[in-house]
């Protein structure tokens, strides 16, 4: 139910918000009167990507409570749909959400599913905020209703390769050879294309001696790991999802392949809670260069506190952070547009400028293609069976540990 505010109530709420954020004012808050924003959250909550989609949904679900604490209260209804980890289902669920009255769509973690949803949103004139999905072509179509608060594959690779140099310099260990292993889905192929195109420009000290692609739904990676081990490479560069990341490490332990460094140039898998629960001590010391939350941001702390209360035993990670920010973008735009109309909301999203937010990087804003180009990656290392920022040093949580101890020495 929407409550009409008196001038005194509005002033009191504004003052309380300012105090809550300790003098920081990231938003010019104007409440939309007499309207409800219906947000369609569309993610894979069943199928092989279920755990990742569920993590995104958690960020969506707690966002209204945290935003209210920040002074961004609005009348919001979350409408959720499951893509079942399937592109065609994603398309049909997007259409149903819009037909059922969704004013904004948020999703979908997977690039292939996100591309399908983008086509529907653009056709229907409903703003679509991509929380997680990296295939660059999504924001290269000239869409007017599609916005992405997540790096493209070339952005991920560029940051990832630069951070690799930082890891080598800080650790004193520079590999001469590497194997690149990647899932062969839309995201994995985009990453492979970006690495092939960009790596020569970075003057990397190592040579990629083998590239191995595989199905993200594979049940066995023994052949792929044997092929990688046979190269004698000193570093493994994997682009994974969750289930295959677990299979990959299990097979490395089984075959006793112990490269000096295992470092992803930017992909899910290694930092997921199920990865730690399943692999235990074997999950430690792996590295991922990936966009991540800023652990020193006061808004991150508010979100983390609420997440910990709501989801005991679960891991707060990037899927939660980017999903929360997607809702924050939608609500911020709604309060400025004072409308649930597609064009009005899209115009407001296009004017987004949020300086204080959760994820690492600069001002949250979109360019003419609807892409936030200010998102930055960090280097995570799995230490004590959880991901910790080790680079850049200004937001680091722990020290880098290399070379990786052998599997039998843990």
N, C-alpha and C positions, 0 to 999 in steps of 0.2 A: 504494500500500500504506500502511495506517495504522500508525504506530509508536506504541507505548505509551511515554509519557514517565515517567522517574523524577522524584522530587521535585527532585533536584539539577539535572537537565536542564531542568525547567520553570522553576526559579528562575534558571538561567543565561540561558535564552531571554528571560525577562521583563526581566532586567537589560540584556541586549543591545538589546532593543527600546527601552527607555527611553533608553539612550545614543544610539541611532540617531536618535531624534526630539528630541534635545537637551533632554531634560527635559519634553517635551510628552507627555501621555498621553491621546490621544483615545478610547481604547477600554479597557474592562475585559475583557481577553482570557481566555477560558476555552475550551480546545480540546474539541471534540466527539470523544468516543472511539468507535471502532469503527463509524464511519459515513462515507459519501461523499455530498457534496452534488452533485447533477447539475443543472447550470444550462443551460437551453435558451435559446440566443441566436438570435433570429429577426429578420432584417433583410432589406431589399431589396438583394441582391447581384448581381442582374441586372435588366434592364429600365431604364427611364429614370431611376430613382433609385439605380442601382447604386453610383455613386461615393460617395454619402452613406452607404449601408448598409455598404460596405466600410470606410469610416472608423470607423463604430461598431464593426464587428467587430474592428478593430485594438485599440481600447480594451478590448474583452472579452478578447482573446487575451493581452495583456501583463499584465492585472490580477493573475493568480495570482502571477507573479514579483515584482511590485512589492509586493503585499500580504505576501508572505513576507518581503521585506526589512524591512517595517514591523512584523514580529512577528505578522502575521495569517495565518500558514500554516494551511491546512486541506486535507483531501483533497477536491479539486474535479475534476469532469469537465465540460468544456464540450461541449455538444451543439449544433451549429449547423444552421440551416435558412434557406433562401432564400425570401423571399416573392414574388420575381420582380416586385416593384413592383405587386402585384395583391392587392386586398382578399380575394377568395375563396380565393386560394392561401394568404394569411396565415392565414386561419381553419383551413384543412385542415392546414397545417404545424404550427400550434399544437396541434391535436388529436393529430397523430402524435408530436410531441415528448413530450406528456404520456403517451400510450400506451406510448412507449419508455422511460418512467421518469423524465422530467424532474421535479425537485422544485420548481423556480422557473423562470419565464420572464422574459427580459429583451428589450426591443425597444420599438417597431419603427421608430423615426424618423418614419414617416408617420402622421398622425392617423387617417385612415380605416382603415388596416391595424391600428393599435393598438386602435381601438374594437372591431374584429372579434375580436382576440385577447383583449381584456378579457372579452368575453361568454363565450368558451370557458373561460378561466381561472376565472371566477366559477362557472360551471356545474360544473366539475370539482373546485373547491376547491383549486386550485393557485395560490400567490402569483405575481403578475405585477408586475414592477417596470418602469415605463415610463421609459426613459432620455431619449428625445426625442419629443415629440408635444404639441401645445398646445391642441387642441380642448377647450373647457371641459367639454362634456357627458360626457366620459369619466369624470370623477370626480364627476359629479352624479347617478349612478344608484343610489347607496346600496350600492355594491359593498363587500364585506368582504375581498376577496383582491386588490384592485387598488391599487397605490401609484404615485405619480408624483413623480419628482425632477426636474421641469422646470416652468417657468412655464406657466400657462394663457394663452390669447390675451389676455384682459383684463389679466392681469399684465404680459405683454409690452408691450401698448399703453400701459398706465399708466406703466411705467418708460420706454418709448420716447418718449412725449410729454414727460415731465419732462426727460429728457436732451436733447431737442431745444431746450428753453429754455436749458439750460446751454450748448449749442453756439452758439446765437445770442448769448448774453451774452459768451462767451469770444472769439468771432470778431468781434463787432461788426457782423455781417451778419444782418439779420432779413428774411426773405422775406415778401412780402405775399400771394402766391398760390402754390398748389401743385396738382399732379396726383397722384392716388393710383392706382397701377396694381397689380393683384394677380392671382395665379393663382386659378382658380375651383374648386380642389379643396377638400376638407374644411377644411384648414388656412387657405387663403386666404379662404374664406368666413367662417370664425370670426374672422379678423383684421379683415375688412371690417366685420362686425357689431359688433365691439368698438370700432373707430374711430368708426363712426356713432353708437354709443351714448355713448361717453366723451368724444370731442373737444370737444363744447360745454361740458363742465364744466371744461376745462383753460384756458379763456381764451387760446387760441392766437392769436398775432399775425397768422396767415395764414389765408386762405380756401381751402378745397379747391374748386377751380373745375371739376374733372372727375374722375370715377371710371371707370376702364377695367379690365374683367376680361378674362382670356384663359386659354386652355387651357395647362396646364404642359407638355404635349407638343407645343405649337405648333412648327412649323418656320420660321415667318416672323412677325415682329412689325412689319413696315413700316407697315401700316395703323394699328396702335395707337400707334406712335411719332409718326407724322405727325399723328394726332389730338391727342396730348399736346403736341406742338410748337406746333400752331396756337393753343393757349390762351395762349401767351406766358408761362406760369407760370415763376416764379423758382426753384421747387424741385420735384424729383421724389421722391415717397415710394413706393418699390416694395416689394412683398411677392412674393418670387420663390422658385424652386428653383434648381438649378445651371445646367442647360442653357438655360433661358429667360433667366436673368440674363446669360449670355454673349451670347445673341441680342439682348437689349435694348441692351446697351452697343455692340455692333457696329452696330446700326441707328442709335443716337444719333450715333455717329461718322460713319456714312455720310450721314445727313441733316443733320449739323452742328448738332445741337441741343445747346446748351451752357447749361443752367440753372446758377445760381450754386451750388446745393447739390443733391447726390443723396444722400438719407439714408433708409435703410430703418428703419421703426419696430420691426422685429424679425423677421428671416427669414434662411434660409440663402441661399447663392449667392455673395455678394461676398467672403466670407472663405474660400472653398474653394480648395484647391491647384490644381485644374484651371482655375479662373477666372484665376489669375495666369499659369499656363503658356500658356493660350490667348490672353489679351489683352495680356500684357506691360505696356508703359507705360500703356496705356489702362485698366488695372485700378486705377491709383493715384487717391487723393484721394476715393474713394467712402466713405461713412459707413454704419455699421450699428449700431443700438442693440440689443444682444442679450446674453443671458446668456453669460458667458465665464469662463475659468479665471482665478484670482487668480495673476498672475505672481510674486507675492512669497511665496506659500505654500511652506513647505519640502516638503510632500508633492507639490505641483505639480512642483517641481524634480526629485524622485525619479522621478516618472512621465515627465517630459520627457526626462530622461537615458536611461531605458530605451527610450522610444519612438524617440529619435534613433538609438540603437544598432540597434534592430530594423527600422526602416523608413527607411533612408537616402533622402533626397530628398523625403520626404513631409512634409506640414504637420501639426503638432500643433494641434488646434483643439477646439471645443466638443463635437463628436460623440465624440471620443476621451475627453475629460474626463468627460462625463456617463455614458458607457458604463462607464468604469472605476469611477465612483462607484456605479453600479448593482450591479456585482459586489461592491464593498466593502460595500454595504448587505446583500446576500445573505449574505456570509461572516460579517459582524458578527452578523447575526441568527442564523445557524446555530450559531455558537459559544456564543451565549447560550441558544438554545432546546435545544441538545444533542439535536436531533431533525430528521429530514427530513419529518416529518408536516406536511401543509398547514396545519392550524389552528395548530399550534405555531409554525411559521415565520411565519405571518401575524401572530400575536400578538406575536412578537418584533420583526418589522418595525415594527409599530405603536408599539413602545416605543423605536424608534431615536432616539438622540441623539448625533450626531457633531459635535464642535466644530471639529476641525481636518480640513479636507478640501480638495478641489481647486478647485471652482467658487466664484466670487465670491458673497458673501451671508452670512447668519447661520447659526445652528446648523442642521444637516441633521436634520430631524425631520418627522413627518407629522401633519396635523390629523385630525379625526374622519372626514373624507372620503377620507383617504389621499393628501392633497396636501401637498407641501412648499411652504409659502407664504413661505419665507425666501430663495429664490433671487432674485438681483438682476442686472439688466442693466448693461452698461457701454457706452460709446461707442467703437467701433473705427473707425479710419481706415486705409485702405490706403496705406501709405507704403513706398517701396522694394520694392514688389510683395510685401508681406506685411501681415497685419492687426496693428495696434498699438493698445493701449489709450491713449486720449487724455483720457477722463473716466471716472470721477472722478479728481481729481488725486492722491489718496493712493495709487493703484496705477497711475498713468499711466506709459507707456513712452516717449512722444514728445509733441511739441507739435502742436496742431491747426493744419492748413493750409487756409485758405479765403480768398477764393473759389476754386473749382476752376479751375485753368488750362485754357484752351481746348484742344480735342483737337489742334489743329495746332501748339500751343506746347510740346508735350511731347517 
